[in-house]
Amino acid sequence: MNEEILSKCNLKRSNVFFAQENFFGPMVPEFMKKYGYDIALLARSYYEYFQRVENIAPYYEYDGIYVVLGAEGKYKYGDIEWNWIRYGDGEPVVTGVSPYKLFEYRARGDLIEELERRIKSYERDGYKPMTVGEFVKSLKESGIVPEKLGPILEGAWEMKRCRGVYQWMGYYYNPYEMDVEIRSLTYTSRKYVLAAMTLVKWAEKRDVDLAMERELLNKAIKRQLLAEVSDSTGWRPTFVEVGYSINESHMAIYYSLRIIESIKRKCNLKGKVLIDTWSGDVKPAEETKVKRKEVTLPLNIEWVGGEVEHHCYILSDDEYLIQVKIRPRGKVSGMKIPLAKDYIFYSPSLADDRIERIYLNDYACDKIYLPLPNGLLGIEEKTFIVKNNEKMHLAVTIDKNNKYIGFLVENVPPHRTFDWEFYIIKDEKKALRRAIELNVYPKVIV
């Protein structure tokens, strides 16, 4: 969609990657290089959360890309001096207020004049205004070699204040906020959009007119992308922002189900069908009754805050299903698992099909927060947790000092109830397969 817009408007994409809310991670360079980016612009505070830095370099190298760390102030590195006038939301510089101050949100002549005076003063001191791309180019031409960027993980803007992605995936600021509910709902709507996409591709191989379905599919995809906006669960979401993602998710489901029902009718598909969004197979759904034996938990779990009812079912010798009903009480609720090792296994964002081992002592921070898009987290070689993101898409907390792994919600308003679901799997390959089938390319019965 972005490519179509850029082409239509005859615009060239910048080679500088600037992420919304500084959402970044170790696999982003692969994405960047695929689409022609070679410079990442990141907040200094993001990097300093993971690695101790005394003086920042003008630029860094990381996995084949350049990284520039942004933060207001003057900097010196050898003979090079540079100055960030502003790094953050630009609007307050000339309005004096946040964009949320609707009636006060106007450009002010005095602030514009002040900004102009500051820029002219810097120019008299010898500074030259540059874009980020021009800055990196001038450094390279001057023979300045970039420093190596140290290990990083998924993170966000102002890491200490927002606790990585936890601000968006677990911390409830407003009484009407719905972090886990919304992030889980967007996984449900994504499932139906994927099913509709798969069914359209399946029907294309048959002599079927799909003009209407393709039009509806574009609408479904657009609604899904809008539903996934970060602001609905972010810093201080407004009531309208919370409702926005909920509405857009349901609209994505609505359009997807219209597509599915239409193609089923045109292709004479009777009854329930199973759509495999990974293989593309479409076949009649078979009714299966699974007998589940309830057993004790195979893992030491501490339930924190509120009322908890849980059941554990054994599915095979090395796989268990855990279903939890939790009614949060107090400030923090959820579950804690002892941190067994000085490392964990997980699938980085944008790399759902692989498992990486990370050593916790490679990072300066006391706590690590990870989003787990495919739901997988390994706490040792033969113990993997796979959360069902349709039920509990919240960030995991890894507390190095207190030695626990936490799936926790904080500051949840009263009278909320969560129905969480996750698996405990003893085999790495089986855990990854379960994570992909559950959260990445699900099998959908419609």
N, C-alpha and C positions, 0 to 999 in steps of 0.2 A: 504493500500500500504506500509506503514511504517512497519507493522507487517511482511509482506511478505519479505521485504528487510532484516530486522533484523534476521528472521528465516533462510533465504537463506545464510546469511553471518555468522550465528551462533554467533550473537551478543546479548548481554543483554542490555536492555534499562536502562539508569541511573535512579535513583530515584529522581534526581535533575532536576527541570523544569526551563529552561532558555529560556525566550521568545524572539523571534525576535523583535528588537527595543524596548524591554521591554513592549510590548503590554500585558497589564494585566488588571484585573478587578475583581469585587466582586464574579463573578460566576466561575472564573477559578479553585478555589479549588475543586468544584464538578467534573470538567473535570479531574483534576489531580488525585483525589482519584480513579476515575473510571479506570484509566490506570496505576496505580501503582506508581505515584509520591507522595512523602510526604514532599519535600523541594522545596520552590520557591526561586530562586535567583533574587533579584530585585535591581534596582538602588536606591541608597539612595535619590537622587534628586526627584525621582518619589514619594516616601512616604512623603518627606518634603514639596512637593507641596500641599498635602492634609492636612497634620498635622504638627504643629510646633514641632520640635524635637531639644532639646539642646544637648543631648549626646545619640548616638545610642547604643542599647543593642547588645550583640553578636548575639542573635537570638530572634524571635518573634513567637507567635502562632496566627493563623488566620483561623477560620472555619475548624479546624481539621488538618491543615498542619503547617509546620514550615516555617518561612520566614527569610532569611538572606539578609541584605542590603549591597550592594557592593559600595565601593567608595575608591579611593586611599588614603593612609595615615595610620598613626598609631592610634590605639584606645585602651582605657583602661576602664574596667568595673569590679570594685572590684579588685580581684587578677588576672583577666584575661587580657592579652594584645594580640592584634592581629594586623596584618599589611597587607594591600592590596598593593602589588607591582604595580599592574596595574588593572584597571577595565574599560574595553572598548575594542575597536578593538585592537587585539594583534599584528597585523602585523607591525605597526609603531615602536614597541619596538626594533625590530632588523633590520628594513629597514630604519627607519627615515622618511618615506614618506607614503602617502596614497596609497592604492591599485590602485587608479585612475591614479597615476603617472607611466604609463606603463613602460617607458624606465628606470626610476630611481628605479623601484620597485625590489630591489635585497637585499638579506640578506648581511649585512655588518659585517665583522669580528670584527671591533672595538666595535660595539654595542653589539654583542654577548658576547664579553669578559667583557664589562661593566656590562651586566646583570648578568653574572656569578659571578663577583666580588660583586655585590650588594647582591645576594642570599647568598654567603659565609659569607659576613659581618653580615647579619641578623642571620644566624645560629650561628655565634660566640657570638652574643648577647643573644642567648637562644631561638630564634624562631625555630619552627619545620615546615617544609613544609607540607601542608595538602590539600586534596581535600575538597570541600564544605561538602560532606557527612561525611568525617572523622571529620571535624570541629564540626558539629552538634552532632555527636556521642560522641565526647570527652566532649562537654558541658553537655550533658545529663548524662554521666557517672560521671561527677564531681558534679552532684546535682544542677546545675544551672538551675533555672526555667525560661522559656522564658517569656518575657513581652507580653502583649496583643497588637496586631496591631490595630490601630484606623481605623475608616471608610475610605475607599478608593473608587475610581471610575475608569472607563476606563481611561487608560493613556498610556504614551509612554516614550521614552528616553529623558532625559533633558527637563523636563516638561515646565520650564519657557521659554526656548529658542524655543522649537517647539510648545508651546501652546497645549499640549496634542496631540490628533489625528488631530488637525487642519492643521498641517504641511503636512499631507497626504491627507487631505480632505477639501481643501478650499484655502490654500495659494499657489499662483502661483509664483515660484521663477524664473524660466527661461521663455523666451518668447514663447517657444514651449511646455511648461508644460500644462497638461490637466487633472488636478485632478478630477474634477467633471465628466467630460466626460468619463474618464477611469473607475472610480469607478461605474458609472452608466452602462457603457457598460458591465462590468463583471456581473452585475445583469441580463442583457439581455441574455448573453451567459449562465449563470447559469440556467436561466429559461428553455432554450432549452435542456441543459444537463439533468435537472430533468425530462423534458417531455420524453426524449429518455430513461432514466432509467425506468420510469414508464411504458412506452410502452413495453419495453423488458420484464419486470415482468408480464405484462398483457398477452403477447404472449407466455410466458413460460407455461401457463395453457392450451395452444392449441398445437396441433401436428404440430409444426413449427420448421424447422432447423434454429437456431439462432447463429451458430458458427461465421459467419461474423459480425453479429450485436454486439455480445459480444466483439469481438476484437476491433471494432470501438468504442464501449462504453468506453473501457479502454483508448483509445486514447483521446476521448472527455473529460473524467474526468481529465486526465493528463494535457491536454491543459488548462482546466479551472483552475486547481490549479496553473499552471505557470502564467496564466493571472492575478491572484490575488496577485502576488508578491508585496511587499510593496514599493520596490525601484522605481517603475515607477512613483510614485507620491510623493516621500519622500523628503529628505533633499534638494538635488540639482540634480534631475534626469537628466541624459544625454539624448541626442536625441535618442540614441539607446534604452535606457531603456523605454522611453515613447512609442516608436513604438513597443517594445517587447510585452507589455500587450495588445495593440490593435490587433496585429497580432495573439497572442495566443487566445484571445477572439473570433476572427472571425474563427479561426481553430476549436475551440470548437463548435461553431454554425454549421460550415460546416459538421463535423462528426455527430453531433446530427441530422441534417436534413437528412443526408444520411440514418441513422438508421430508422428514422421515415418514410421516403418514402418507404424504403425497406419493413418494416413490414406492412405498409398499403397495399402494393402490394401483399405480401404473404398472408395476412389475408383478402384480398378483401374488404378493407375499402374504400368506394367511397367518393369523395368530402372531405370537411373539417370535421375534427373530433375534439372534445373537450377532452383534457387529463387533468384529475384532479390529480395533483401530490400529494395531501393529501390523498384522498380516494383510488386512484388507478383506478378509473372508466375511461372508454374510451367509448365515444358514439358520434353519429353524432352531429355536431355543428348546433344549430338552429339560424337562422337569427333573430335578435331582433333589433327593432328600438326603441330607447329610446328617448322620448321627454324631453328635458331639458329646464326648464324655467330659464332665467337669472335674478338674483336678486343682490341686493347690498351685500357687504361683511358683514357677521355676526360677524366680529372680527375687532378690531382696528389694522390696519397694517400700518406701516410707510415704504414706499418704499425709499431705500437709493441708491443714485448714478445711473447714466445712464438713459436710456429710458425704461419705463415699460408700457406694455399693459397687462391688466388682465381681466378675465371674471370669474364670480361666478355663478354656477348653483345649484339650489336646487334639491336634489335627493329624499329627504323625509323630514319629519318634523324635523328630528334631524341629517341630513347629507347634507353636501355641498361639491361640487367639485370646486376647484379653479385652473384655468390654467393661467400661466404667461409666457409672452415673455419678456425677459430682455436683454438689450444690455448694458453691464457694461461700466461705464465711471468713471474715477478717481481711487482712491486707493481702496475704499471699495464699494461694490454694493450688493444689495439683499433686505432683508426685516427684519424689527424689530417689535416685538410684546411686549407690556408692560408686565413686570413680575408682575403677580397679587398677588402671595402669596410668603411665605418664603419656599415653597416646590414645587416640581414638581413630576409628575408621568412619568415613562419610563420603557421600557423593557430592562434589562441589556443584554449585549452581552452574548451569550450562553444560554439565557433564553428567547427565543422569544415568549413563550407561557404564560408569566406571566407579571404582571404590579407591579412595586414597587414604593412606595412613598419615596422620599429622601428629607431630610430637609437640605437646603443649608447652614445653619449656623453650620452644623456638620463638615464643611470643611473650612480650613484656607485660601484657595485661593479666590481671587476676581472674577475670571472667571472659569467656568467649561465648558469643551468641551466634547461632547458625540457623538459617531458615529451613534447611532440609527440603528442597522442592520435590525430591522423589521419596521423602519420608524416611530414608535409611540412616541409621546411626549404629556403628559397631563399638561396643564398650570393651571388647577383647576379641581374640581370634575366633572364638566359637560362640559368641553371644552378640546377636544383632537385633536391634529394635527397628521395626518398620511401622511407622504411624500411618493410619488411614487419613490422608489429608482432607477428605470430604467430611471427616468427623472432628479432626483436631489439628488443623494447620496452624500451629503456633511455634514460635522459635524455641529451640532447646538452649538451656543455659548450662555451661560447663564451668563450674567453680573450682579453680585449681587449689585455692587455699583451704576451703572447707570440704574438698574431696567429694563432690557430688555432681551428678548430672540431673538437671531439673526440667521437667515439662510443667511450667508454672504460669498461672495468670495472676495479675496483680491489680488491686484496686477495683475489682469487679463489683458493679452495683448489686444490691440485694435482689433476691428472688430470681436469680438466673440459675439455670440448670444446664450442664453440659453432658452430652453422651459421647464419650471418647472411645476410640477403638484402635488397637495396635497389635502387632504380632511380635513374638519373641522367636527367633529362628537361630538354630545352632550351626547352620551351614552358610558360608559366605555367598556361594553362587546362587543358592536357593533364595537367600535374602534379597539379593540384587534382582533376581527374576520376579520375586513377589513385589518389590518396590516399583518396578517398571510396569508390571501388569496392573497394579493397584492405582498408581498415581501419575504415570506418564502416558502409557498407551493402554487404557483400560478396555476390557471387554464389556460391552453395553447391551443389555437386553431391553428391547422396546417393542 
